[in-house]
Amino acid sequence: MTLYEELTARGLIAQVTDEEKVKEMINNGKATFYIGFDPTADSLHVGHFMALSLMRRMQKHGNRPIALLGGGTAMVGDPSGKSDMRKMMTRETIQHNADCFKEQMSRFIDFSDGKALMVNNADWLLELNYVNLLREVGACFSVNNMLRAECYKQRMEKGLSFLEFNYMIMQSYDFYHLYQEYGCNFQFGGDDQWSNMLGGRELIRRKLGKEDAEAMTITLLLNSEGKKMGKTVSGAVWLDPNKTSPYDFYQYWRNVDDADVIKCLKMLTEVPLEQIFEMETWEGSQLNRAKEILAYELTALVHGEDEAKKAQATAKALFGGAGASDDMPETVVSANDLTDGSISLIRLLTLSGLASSNGDAKRAITKDKCISVGEEKVLDAAATYTAEQLSGQGLVLKKGKKVYHRVHL
């Protein structure tokens, strides 16, 4: 199976601008390609996971990835998929987030000896002269065509700022710059980036000549289903273990919907397709085994084999009837969190992250009735626990049937 056939079989390709050229180039390791990452937080999340998996897979076949950090475009904000203008960030915040991204990406992609590049578009976008940009780049874009782009159409009724209107031009300039500077001849992106990516291709053609550019600029589109999967989880599951513990990361994938487990195995893991095809016939309890494989493979990839083994053992201990495990996620309660030597259950739930707010905690206790402390279901939102009870091994909080968390002093 060629690389292109594998990408198609794994559901990663939705459409391309020139399929025959795509096949020839990526199958023979001739692609230098980029994927953009907007540094809007200080950690990558599982919404980025598909892009990282694709870059890793492409690199193994001799192609060269460019991880483009959007330090410059983040100053503007991408209107795609947004109903309102994104909050503006300072240059210092953007740089901090970009530094965090770089450290995390190095776990997935080999940046040694020029095998991959990591660049920040702030290095060229923030130095551009506005009038020169209008003359050299703006003249290549039709406003009529831009307004027909889906990423702008969906914002016209609620309002689209001129600041955001420039995003397509800036992203297009990225491809133009990367093409000239690094020989980048591929773009990868999701559904919401299609118009922006075509804009970059057209800019190269207009600036450098149609015949030259057509031979080298090819656009791929990540599968729309995968993009949707990323958006579903993007706000909750981080790759930074300080934000999402290895155990919680494992449990997220262990608890994916039955309908999504095969899809995730294909798109995100290195499990051979032949093995995944066999799993497609699995039903009932067999699907739980498929979910365990998915959870283990992805946890090992992100956090390492040791953490994956610990997370798997903890899950089996908790859900196999053995009770609490020493490796479960835990939160240390400080003396300052206690009032008169005790602390409320509501406070414990918010401190541990099992509830997002006091109101959320109260609903979980009284309405959803899904909170237990130890083996005892708690229905009283006014419940409190003493420093003595939190000493030593502390208390094990349980939310629903599958979420455990230890709290102690």
C-alpha positions as CSV (number, residue, x, y, z in Angstrom):
1,M,0.0,0.0,0.0
2,T,1.4,3.4,-1.0
3,L,1.4,6.3,1.4
4,Y,-1.4,8.0,-0.5
5,E,-3.5,4.9,-0.4
6,E,-2.9,4.6,3.3
7,L,-3.9,8.2,4.0
8,T,-7.1,7.6,2.0
9,A,-7.8,4.3,3.8
10,R,-7.4,6.0,7.1
11,G,-9.9,8.7,6.1
12,L,-7.5,11.6,6.1
13,I,-8.0,12.9,2.6
14,A,-11.2,14.7,1.5
15,Q,-10.1,16.5,-1.6
16,V,-6.9,17.6,-3.5
17,T,-6.2,20.1,-6.2
18,D,-4.3,17.6,-8.4
19,E,-4.5,14.0,-7.3
20,E,-1.9,12.5,-9.7
21,K,0.8,15.0,-8.7
22,V,-0.1,14.5,-5.0
23,K,0.3,10.7,-5.3
24,E,3.6,11.0,-7.1
25,M,5.2,13.5,-4.8
26,I,4.2,12.2,-1.4
27,N,4.6,8.6,-2.3
28,N,8.2,9.4,-3.3
29,G,9.1,11.7,-0.4
30,K,9.2,14.8,-2.5
31,A,6.8,16.9,-0.4
32,T,7.8,19.8,1.8
33,F,4.5,20.6,3.4
34,Y,3.2,22.9,6.2
35,I,0.4,22.8,8.7
36,G,-0.4,25.9,10.7
37,F,-1.0,26.0,14.5
38,D,-2.4,29.2,16.1
39,P,-0.8,29.6,19.5
40,T,-4.1,30.7,21.3
41,A,-3.3,28.6,24.4
42,D,-0.1,27.4,26.2
43,S,-0.7,23.8,25.2
44,L,-1.6,21.8,22.2
45,H,-4.9,19.8,22.6
46,V,-6.3,16.7,21.0
47,G,-7.9,18.9,18.3
48,H,-4.3,19.2,17.0
49,F,-3.7,15.5,17.3
50,M,-4.8,14.6,13.8
51,A,-2.4,17.1,12.2
52,L,0.5,15.9,14.4
53,S,-0.3,12.3,13.4
54,L,-0.4,13.2,9.8
55,M,2.9,15.0,10.0
56,R,4.5,12.1,11.7
57,R,3.2,9.6,9.2
58,M,4.3,11.8,6.2
59,Q,7.8,12.3,7.7
60,K,8.3,8.5,8.1
61,H,8.0,8.3,4.3
62,G,10.7,10.8,3.6
63,N,8.6,14.0,3.3
64,R,9.6,17.1,5.2
65,P,7.1,18.8,7.6
66,I,7.0,22.5,8.4
67,A,5.2,23.3,11.6
68,L,4.1,26.9,11.2
69,L,3.4,28.7,14.4
70,G,0.9,31.5,13.8
71,G,2.6,34.2,16.0
72,G,1.7,36.8,13.4
73,T,-1.7,35.7,12.3
74,A,-2.7,35.3,15.9
75,M,-2.4,39.0,16.2
76,V,-5.4,39.2,13.8
77,G,-7.5,36.1,14.4
78,D,-8.9,33.6,12.0
79,P,-12.7,34.3,11.4
80,S,-13.3,30.7,10.2
81,G,-15.8,28.9,12.3
82,K,-16.2,31.8,14.7
83,S,-19.4,33.8,15.4
84,D,-17.5,36.7,17.1
85,M,-14.1,38.3,16.8
86,R,-11.5,36.5,18.8
87,K,-9.9,38.1,21.9
88,M,-6.7,40.0,21.0
89,M,-3.5,38.6,22.6
90,T,-0.3,40.4,23.4
91,R,2.9,39.6,21.6
92,E,4.3,38.3,24.9
93,T,1.4,35.8,25.4
94,I,1.7,34.6,21.8
95,Q,5.4,34.0,22.1
96,H,5.0,32.1,25.4
97,N,2.3,29.9,23.8
98,A,4.5,29.3,20.7
99,D,7.4,28.2,22.9
100,C,5.2,25.7,24.7
101,F,4.0,24.3,21.3
102,K,7.5,23.9,20.1
103,E,8.5,21.8,23.1
104,Q,5.4,19.6,22.8
105,M,5.7,19.1,19.0
106,S,9.2,17.8,19.4
107,R,7.8,14.6,21.0
108,F,6.0,13.7,17.7
109,I,8.2,15.1,15.0
110,D,11.9,14.7,14.4
111,F,13.4,18.2,13.9
112,S,17.0,17.0,13.7
113,D,19.3,17.5,10.7
114,G,16.7,19.5,8.7
115,K,14.2,16.6,8.7
116,A,11.5,19.1,9.8
117,L,11.3,22.8,10.4
118,M,9.5,24.9,12.9
119,V,8.9,28.5,11.9
120,N,6.9,31.4,13.3
121,N,5.1,33.7,10.8
122,A,5.6,36.6,13.2
123,D,9.2,36.7,11.8
124,W,8.0,37.9,8.4
125,L,4.4,39.2,8.8
126,L,5.2,41.7,11.6
127,E,7.9,43.3,9.5
128,L,5.7,43.9,6.4
129,N,5.1,47.4,5.3
130,Y,1.4,48.0,4.9
131,V,1.5,50.0,1.7
132,N,4.0,47.5,0.1
133,L,1.7,44.6,1.1
134,L,-1.2,46.3,-0.6
135,R,0.7,46.9,-3.8
136,E,2.5,43.5,-4.0
137,V,-0.1,41.2,-2.5
138,G,-3.4,42.9,-2.2
139,A,-3.5,43.5,-5.9
140,C,-3.6,39.7,-6.5
141,F,-6.9,39.3,-4.6
142,S,-10.4,39.9,-5.8
143,V,-12.8,41.2,-3.1
144,N,-15.7,39.6,-4.9
145,N,-14.1,36.2,-4.7
146,M,-13.1,36.7,-1.1
147,L,-16.6,37.5,-0.1
148,R,-17.8,34.3,-1.7
149,A,-15.5,32.3,0.6
150,E,-17.5,30.3,3.2
151,C,-15.3,31.6,6.1
152,Y,-16.4,35.1,5.4
153,K,-20.0,34.4,4.3
154,Q,-20.9,33.0,7.7
155,R,-19.8,36.1,9.4
156,M,-21.4,38.8,7.2
157,E,-24.7,38.9,9.0
158,K,-23.2,39.3,12.5
159,G,-20.3,41.5,11.4
160,L,-16.8,40.9,10.0
161,S,-14.1,43.4,11.0
162,F,-11.6,44.7,8.4
163,L,-8.9,43.3,10.7
164,E,-10.3,39.7,10.2
165,F,-10.9,40.3,6.5
166,N,-7.2,40.5,6.1
167,Y,-6.6,37.0,7.5
168,M,-6.9,35.3,4.1
169,I,-4.2,37.6,2.6
170,M,-1.9,36.9,5.6
171,Q,-2.3,33.1,5.4
172,S,-1.8,33.2,1.6
173,Y,1.3,35.2,2.1
174,D,2.6,32.5,4.5
175,F,2.5,29.9,1.7
176,Y,4.1,32.3,-0.7
177,H,6.9,33.0,1.8
178,L,7.4,29.3,2.7
179,Y,7.4,28.4,-1.0
180,Q,10.2,30.9,-1.8
181,E,12.2,30.4,1.4
182,Y,12.0,26.7,2.0
183,G,10.6,25.1,-1.2
184,C,7.3,24.3,0.5
185,N,5.1,22.8,-2.1
186,F,2.2,21.4,-0.1
187,Q,-0.5,22.8,2.3
188,F,-2.5,20.7,4.6
189,G,-5.6,22.0,6.4
190,G,-9.2,21.4,7.5
191,D,-12.4,22.3,5.8
192,D,-12.6,25.8,7.2
193,Q,-9.2,26.6,5.7
194,W,-10.0,25.6,2.1
195,S,-10.5,29.2,0.8
196,N,-7.4,30.4,2.6
197,M,-5.3,27.6,1.1
198,L,-6.6,28.2,-2.4
199,G,-5.7,31.9,-1.9
200,G,-2.1,31.0,-1.1
201,R,-1.9,28.8,-4.2
202,E,-3.3,31.5,-6.4
203,L,-0.9,34.1,-4.9
204,I,2.1,32.0,-5.9
205,R,0.7,31.5,-9.4
206,R,0.1,35.2,-9.8
207,K,3.5,36.3,-8.4
208,L,5.8,33.7,-9.8
209,G,4.1,32.6,-13.0
210,K,1.4,30.1,-13.7
211,E,3.5,27.3,-15.2
212,D,6.1,27.3,-12.5
213,A,3.7,27.4,-9.6
214,E,1.2,24.9,-11.0
215,A,4.0,22.3,-11.1
216,M,4.8,22.7,-7.4
217,T,1.8,24.0,-5.4
218,I,-0.7,21.3,-4.4
219,T,-3.3,21.6,-1.7
220,L,-4.7,18.8,0.4
221,L,-7.7,19.0,2.7
222,L,-7.9,17.0,5.9
223,N,-11.0,14.9,6.2
224,S,-14.0,16.9,7.5
225,E,-14.9,14.2,9.9
226,G,-11.5,14.4,11.5
227,K,-11.8,18.2,11.8
228,K,-15.1,17.8,13.5
229,M,-13.6,15.2,15.9
230,G,-10.9,17.7,16.9
231,K,-13.4,20.5,17.6
232,T,-15.4,18.2,19.8
233,V,-12.7,17.7,22.2
234,S,-10.5,20.8,21.7
235,G,-11.6,22.6,24.9
236,A,-11.1,19.8,27.4
237,V,-8.3,17.4,26.7
238,W,-4.8,18.9,26.6
239,L,-1.4,17.3,25.6
240,D,0.3,19.0,28.6
241,P,0.2,16.5,31.5
242,N,-0.1,19.4,33.9
243,K,-3.5,20.3,32.3
244,T,-4.7,16.8,31.5
245,S,-3.0,14.0,33.5
246,P,-1.9,10.8,31.6
247,Y,-4.7,8.9,33.4
248,D,-7.4,11.4,32.4
249,F,-6.0,11.4,28.8
250,Y,-6.2,7.6,28.8
251,Q,-9.7,7.6,30.1
252,Y,-10.9,10.1,27.5
253,W,-10.0,7.8,24.7
254,R,-11.1,4.7,26.6
255,N,-14.6,6.3,26.8
256,V,-15.1,7.5,23.2
257,D,-18.4,6.6,21.6
258,D,-18.7,3.1,20.1
259,A,-19.3,4.8,16.7
260,D,-16.0,6.7,16.8
261,V,-13.5,4.1,18.1
262,I,-12.6,2.6,14.7
263,K,-12.4,6.1,13.1
264,C,-10.0,7.2,15.8
265,L,-7.8,4.1,15.5
266,K,-7.5,4.7,11.7
267,M,-6.8,8.4,11.9
268,L,-4.7,8.8,15.0
269,T,-2.7,5.7,15.8
270,E,0.1,3.6,14.2
271,V,-2.0,0.4,14.5
272,P,-1.7,-1.4,11.2
273,L,-4.8,-1.1,9.0
274,E,-5.1,-4.9,8.6
275,Q,-5.6,-5.1,12.4
276,I,-8.1,-2.2,12.4
277,F,-10.1,-3.8,9.6
278,E,-10.5,-6.9,11.8
279,M,-11.8,-4.7,14.6
280,E,-14.5,-3.3,12.3
281,T,-16.4,-6.6,12.8
282,W,-16.2,-6.4,16.6
283,E,-19.3,-5.8,18.6
284,G,-20.4,-5.4,22.2
285,S,-17.7,-6.1,24.8
286,Q,-15.1,-6.5,22.0
287,L,-15.4,-2.8,21.3
288,N,-14.2,-2.2,24.8
289,R,-11.0,-4.0,23.9
290,A,-10.7,-1.8,20.8
291,K,-11.1,1.3,23.1
292,E,-8.3,0.0,25.4
293,I,-6.0,-0.4,22.4
294,L,-6.9,3.2,21.3
295,A,-6.3,4.7,24.7
296,Y,-3.1,2.8,25.3
297,E,-1.6,3.7,21.9
298,L,-2.4,7.4,22.1
299,T,-1.3,7.7,25.8
300,A,2.0,6.0,24.9
301,L,2.5,8.3,22.0
302,V,1.9,11.5,24.0
303,H,3.1,10.6,27.5
304,G,5.4,7.6,27.0
305,E,5.1,3.8,27.5
306,D,5.5,4.0,31.3
307,E,2.7,6.4,31.8
308,A,0.5,4.5,29.4
309,K,1.1,1.3,31.4
310,K,0.3,3.1,34.7
311,A,-2.9,4.6,33.3
312,Q,-4.0,1.2,32.0
313,A,-3.3,-0.5,35.3
314,T,-5.1,2.2,37.2
315,A,-8.1,1.9,35.0
316,K,-8.2,-1.9,35.4
317,A,-7.8,-1.6,39.1
318,L,-10.6,0.9,39.4
319,F,-13.1,-0.7,37.0
320,G,-12.2,-4.3,37.6
321,G,-13.4,-4.2,41.2
322,A,-10.1,-3.7,42.9
323,G,-11.0,-0.3,44.2
324,A,-8.8,2.9,44.4
325,S,-5.3,2.9,42.9
326,D,-2.2,4.8,44.0
327,D,-1.8,6.0,40.4
328,M,-5.1,7.7,40.1
329,P,-5.2,11.5,39.6
330,E,-4.9,13.5,42.8
331,T,-5.2,17.0,44.2
332,V,-3.4,18.2,47.2
333,V,-5.6,20.4,49.4
334,S,-3.7,23.2,51.3
335,A,-4.5,24.3,54.8
336,N,-5.6,27.6,53.4
337,D,-8.5,25.8,51.6
338,L,-10.0,24.8,55.0
339,T,-12.3,26.8,57.1
340,D,-12.4,26.0,60.8
341,G,-10.6,22.7,60.1
342,S,-13.0,21.5,57.3
343,I,-13.8,21.9,53.7
344,S,-17.0,21.5,51.7
345,L,-17.6,18.7,49.1
346,I,-18.4,21.5,46.6
347,R,-15.0,23.0,47.1
348,L,-13.3,19.6,46.8
349,L,-15.1,19.0,43.5
350,T,-14.0,22.4,42.0
351,L,-10.4,22.1,43.3
352,S,-10.1,18.6,41.8
353,G,-11.5,19.7,38.5
354,L,-14.5,17.3,38.7
355,A,-16.7,20.4,38.6
356,S,-16.2,23.6,36.7
357,S,-18.0,25.8,39.2
358,N,-19.8,25.7,42.5
359,G,-23.1,25.6,40.6
360,D,-21.9,22.7,38.5
361,A,-20.7,20.9,41.7
362,K,-24.1,21.4,43.4
363,R,-26.0,20.0,40.3
364,A,-23.7,17.0,40.2
365,I,-24.5,16.2,43.8
366,T,-28.2,17.0,44.1
367,K,-29.7,16.8,40.6
368,D,-27.4,14.3,38.7
369,K,-26.7,12.3,41.9
370,C,-23.4,11.2,40.4
371,I,-21.0,12.0,43.3
372,S,-19.6,9.4,45.7
373,V,-17.0,9.8,48.4
374,G,-15.3,6.5,48.9
375,E,-18.1,3.9,48.5
376,E,-20.9,6.2,49.7
377,K,-23.1,8.2,47.4
378,V,-23.5,11.8,48.6
379,L,-26.7,13.7,48.0
380,D,-26.2,16.6,50.4
381,A,-24.6,19.7,48.8
382,A,-23.7,21.0,52.3
383,A,-21.5,18.0,53.1
384,T,-18.1,18.8,54.6
385,Y,-15.0,16.9,55.5
386,T,-12.4,17.4,58.2
387,A,-8.6,17.8,58.0
388,E,-8.4,14.4,59.7
389,Q,-10.4,12.8,57.0
390,L,-8.1,14.4,54.3
391,S,-4.9,13.3,56.0
392,G,-2.8,10.3,54.9
393,Q,-4.5,8.7,51.9
394,G,-7.2,11.2,52.0
395,L,-10.6,10.7,50.2
396,V,-11.5,9.2,46.9
397,L,-14.1,11.2,45.0
398,K,-16.0,9.4,42.3
399,K,-18.1,11.1,39.6
400,G,-20.4,8.8,37.7
401,K,-19.1,5.2,37.1
402,K,-15.7,6.0,35.5
403,V,-14.1,9.1,37.0
404,Y,-12.0,8.8,40.2
405,H,-9.9,11.4,41.9
406,R,-8.0,11.4,45.2
407,V,-7.9,14.5,47.4
408,H,-5.7,14.8,50.4
409,L,-3.7,17.3,52.6
